[in-house]
Amino acid sequence: MNDVSKLVNGINRLGTETRHITTIQTINQWLITYPEMQFDISIISHDNYDNLHDYIINSKSDNLSHIIVDNINEQPEFLKELFFDESKYNYLKKNL
């Protein structure tokens, strides 16, 4: 996660997992006082979206660079679909 966090500008909100982003950014800036730390990864809500295309297009202005998905049930259907059938979205690049 530490290496990945250096490449990311913005991500979708994903349950409790996105809380770890702030922790990783803190570790990356260790020895800097908290008020001086920069938390520059945007966590972008997927509320009010019902399809991936609109979410991506409208989230570009919030610096969306990566979409995180897993098999939890607490995410919208379009993100579940991305996780279970990524072949429908051949324009996306998968990073592990």
ChimeraX commands (.cxc) that place a marker at each C-alpha (Angstrom):
marker #1 position 0.00,0.00,0.00 radius 0.5
marker #1 position 2.89,2.35,0.73 radius 0.5
marker #1 position 4.26,2.14,-2.83 radius 0.5
marker #1 position 0.80,2.43,-4.36 radius 0.5
marker #1 position -0.06,5.51,-2.33 radius 0.5
marker #1 position 2.76,7.41,-4.04 radius 0.5
marker #1 position 1.15,6.83,-7.46 radius 0.5
marker #1 position -2.43,7.71,-6.56 radius 0.5
marker #1 position -4.16,11.09,-6.90 radius 0.5
marker #1 position -7.74,10.11,-6.16 radius 0.5
marker #1 position -9.67,6.95,-5.35 radius 0.5
marker #1 position -13.25,5.90,-4.82 radius 0.5
marker #1 position -14.50,5.44,-1.29 radius 0.5
marker #1 position -14.40,1.77,-0.29 radius 0.5
marker #1 position -15.73,1.03,3.17 radius 0.5
marker #1 position -13.15,1.02,5.91 radius 0.5
marker #1 position -10.24,0.40,3.54 radius 0.5
marker #1 position -9.94,4.02,2.48 radius 0.5
marker #1 position -9.28,5.05,6.08 radius 0.5
marker #1 position -5.85,3.45,5.70 radius 0.5
marker #1 position -4.87,5.98,3.04 radius 0.5
marker #1 position -4.42,8.71,5.66 radius 0.5
marker #1 position -2.31,6.34,7.75 radius 0.5
marker #1 position -0.06,5.52,4.80 radius 0.5
marker #1 position 0.34,9.21,3.95 radius 0.5
marker #1 position 1.31,9.88,7.57 radius 0.5
marker #1 position 3.94,7.11,7.49 radius 0.5
marker #1 position 5.32,8.49,4.20 radius 0.5
marker #1 position 5.82,11.87,5.87 radius 0.5
marker #1 position 7.05,10.66,9.24 radius 0.5
marker #1 position 9.06,13.18,11.23 radius 0.5
marker #1 position 7.06,16.08,9.81 radius 0.5
marker #1 position 4.67,17.66,12.30 radius 0.5
marker #1 position 1.05,16.80,11.70 radius 0.5
marker #1 position -0.05,20.34,10.75 radius 0.5
marker #1 position 2.64,20.39,8.04 radius 0.5
marker #1 position 1.64,17.04,6.51 radius 0.5
marker #1 position -0.04,17.00,3.13 radius 0.5
marker #1 position -2.93,14.64,2.61 radius 0.5
marker #1 position -3.29,14.94,-1.12 radius 0.5
marker #1 position -5.12,11.75,-2.12 radius 0.5
marker #1 position -8.77,12.55,-2.78 radius 0.5
marker #1 position -11.33,10.02,-1.59 radius 0.5
marker #1 position -14.22,10.44,-3.99 radius 0.5
marker #1 position -17.76,9.48,-3.08 radius 0.5
marker #1 position -19.73,7.22,-5.40 radius 0.5
marker #1 position -23.04,8.33,-3.90 radius 0.5
marker #1 position -25.55,9.55,-6.50 radius 0.5
marker #1 position -23.99,7.45,-9.27 radius 0.5
marker #1 position -25.53,4.37,-10.81 radius 0.5
marker #1 position -22.97,3.58,-13.50 radius 0.5
marker #1 position -19.21,3.47,-13.84 radius 0.5
marker #1 position -18.97,5.70,-16.90 radius 0.5
marker #1 position -20.66,8.69,-15.23 radius 0.5
marker #1 position -18.67,8.15,-12.06 radius 0.5
marker #1 position -15.36,8.22,-13.96 radius 0.5
marker #1 position -16.27,11.21,-16.13 radius 0.5
marker #1 position -17.57,13.31,-13.24 radius 0.5
marker #1 position -14.76,12.33,-10.86 radius 0.5
marker #1 position -11.91,13.36,-13.15 radius 0.5
marker #1 position -12.16,16.91,-11.81 radius 0.5
marker #1 position -11.58,15.44,-8.32 radius 0.5
marker #1 position -8.38,13.76,-9.58 radius 0.5
marker #1 position -9.73,10.21,-9.79 radius 0.5
marker #1 position -6.77,8.10,-10.85 radius 0.5
marker #1 position -7.60,4.67,-9.43 radius 0.5
marker #1 position -10.69,2.63,-8.61 radius 0.5
marker #1 position -10.46,0.16,-5.77 radius 0.5
marker #1 position -12.90,-2.75,-5.73 radius 0.5
marker #1 position -13.34,-5.93,-3.77 radius 0.5
marker #1 position -16.10,-8.40,-3.07 radius 0.5
marker #1 position -17.81,-6.55,-0.21 radius 0.5
marker #1 position -21.51,-5.88,-0.41 radius 0.5
marker #1 position -21.35,-2.28,0.78 radius 0.5
marker #1 position -20.51,-0.75,-2.58 radius 0.5
marker #1 position -22.77,0.18,-5.48 radius 0.5
marker #1 position -23.74,-2.38,-8.07 radius 0.5
marker #1 position -21.53,-0.88,-10.78 radius 0.5
marker #1 position -18.42,-1.38,-8.61 radius 0.5
marker #1 position -19.46,-4.93,-7.73 radius 0.5
marker #1 position -19.91,-5.60,-11.43 radius 0.5
marker #1 position -16.42,-4.26,-12.11 radius 0.5
marker #1 position -14.99,-6.65,-9.52 radius 0.5
marker #1 position -16.87,-9.73,-10.70 radius 0.5
marker #1 position -16.79,-9.11,-14.46 radius 0.5
marker #1 position -13.92,-6.81,-15.34 radius 0.5
marker #1 position -14.02,-7.95,-18.99 radius 0.5
marker #1 position -16.91,-5.52,-19.56 radius 0.5
marker #1 position -14.50,-2.67,-18.91 radius 0.5
marker #1 position -11.57,-3.43,-21.21 radius 0.5
marker #1 position -10.65,0.28,-21.26 radius 0.5
marker #1 position -9.52,0.07,-17.62 radius 0.5
marker #1 position -6.03,-1.06,-16.67 radius 0.5
marker #1 position -5.82,-3.48,-13.76 radius 0.5
marker #1 position -3.09,-2.94,-11.17 radius 0.5
marker #1 position -2.46,-5.52,-8.50 radius 0.5
marker link #1:1,2 radius 0.2
marker link #1:2,3 radius 0.2
marker link #1:3,4 radius 0.2
marker link #1:4,5 radius 0.2
marker link #1:5,6 radius 0.2
marker link #1:6,7 radius 0.2
marker link #1:7,8 radius 0.2
marker link #1:8,9 radius 0.2
marker link #1:9,10 radius 0.2
marker link #1:10,11 radius 0.2
marker link #1:11,12 radius 0.2
marker link #1:12,13 radius 0.2
marker link #1:13,14 radius 0.2
marker link #1:14,15 radius 0.2
marker link #1:15,16 radius 0.2
marker link #1:16,17 radius 0.2
marker link #1:17,18 radius 0.2
marker link #1:18,19 radius 0.2
marker link #1:19,20 radius 0.2
marker link #1:20,21 radius 0.2
marker link #1:21,22 radius 0.2
marker link #1:22,23 radius 0.2
marker link #1:23,24 radius 0.2
marker link #1:24,25 radius 0.2
marker link #1:25,26 radius 0.2
marker link #1:26,27 radius 0.2
marker link #1:27,28 radius 0.2
marker link #1:28,29 radius 0.2
marker link #1:29,30 radius 0.2
marker link #1:30,31 radius 0.2
marker link #1:31,32 radius 0.2
marker link #1:32,33 radius 0.2
marker link #1:33,34 radius 0.2
marker link #1:34,35 radius 0.2
marker link #1:35,36 radius 0.2
marker link #1:36,37 radius 0.2
marker link #1:37,38 radius 0.2
marker link #1:38,39 radius 0.2
marker link #1:39,40 radius 0.2
marker link #1:40,41 radius 0.2
marker link #1:41,42 radius 0.2
marker link #1:42,43 radius 0.2
marker link #1:43,44 radius 0.2
marker link #1:44,45 radius 0.2
marker link #1:45,46 radius 0.2
marker link #1:46,47 radius 0.2
marker link #1:47,48 radius 0.2
marker link #1:48,49 radius 0.2
marker link #1:49,50 radius 0.2
marker link #1:50,51 radius 0.2
marker link #1:51,52 radius 0.2
marker link #1:52,53 radius 0.2
marker link #1:53,54 radius 0.2
marker link #1:54,55 radius 0.2
marker link #1:55,56 radius 0.2
marker link #1:56,57 radius 0.2
marker link #1:57,58 radius 0.2
marker link #1:58,59 radius 0.2
marker link #1:59,60 radius 0.2
marker link #1:60,61 radius 0.2
marker link #1:61,62 radius 0.2
marker link #1:62,63 radius 0.2
marker link #1:63,64 radius 0.2
marker link #1:64,65 radius 0.2
marker link #1:65,66 radius 0.2
marker link #1:66,67 radius 0.2
marker link #1:67,68 radius 0.2
marker link #1:68,69 radius 0.2
marker link #1:69,70 radius 0.2
marker link #1:70,71 radius 0.2
marker link #1:71,72 radius 0.2
marker link #1:72,73 radius 0.2
marker link #1:73,74 radius 0.2
marker link #1:74,75 radius 0.2
marker link #1:75,76 radius 0.2
marker link #1:76,77 radius 0.2
marker link #1:77,78 radius 0.2
marker link #1:78,79 radius 0.2
marker link #1:79,80 radius 0.2
marker link #1:80,81 radius 0.2
marker link #1:81,82 radius 0.2
marker link #1:82,83 radius 0.2
marker link #1:83,84 radius 0.2
marker link #1:84,85 radius 0.2
marker link #1:85,86 radius 0.2
marker link #1:86,87 radius 0.2
marker link #1:87,88 radius 0.2
marker link #1:88,89 radius 0.2
marker link #1:89,90 radius 0.2
marker link #1:90,91 radius 0.2
marker link #1:91,92 radius 0.2
marker link #1:92,93 radius 0.2
marker link #1:93,94 radius 0.2
marker link #1:94,95 radius 0.2
marker link #1:95,96 radius 0.2
view
